[in-house]
Amino acid sequence: MPYEVVKKPCTMASGKRGQAVIYKLTDSGKEYVSCQVSEQVAYSVISQIEASEKAEKHLSRITEQVQSQ
């Protein structure tokens, strides 16, 4: 899924102030993901999320192959 970073003040889960919001773009619109300290950090987080999603899909395929044997 594609993601979008919007530069705007926000509050992180820790209560600290952030400057960038990450949204996941879905068929029905934008879904809030998280508030980050800066745009640079937000893009880094997106890279990590996408890598994790890719690894999860790969693991799923391997698991399906093993179960079908």
Helices and strands as residue ranges (DSSP letters): E 3-11, E 17-26, E 29-36, H 39-67
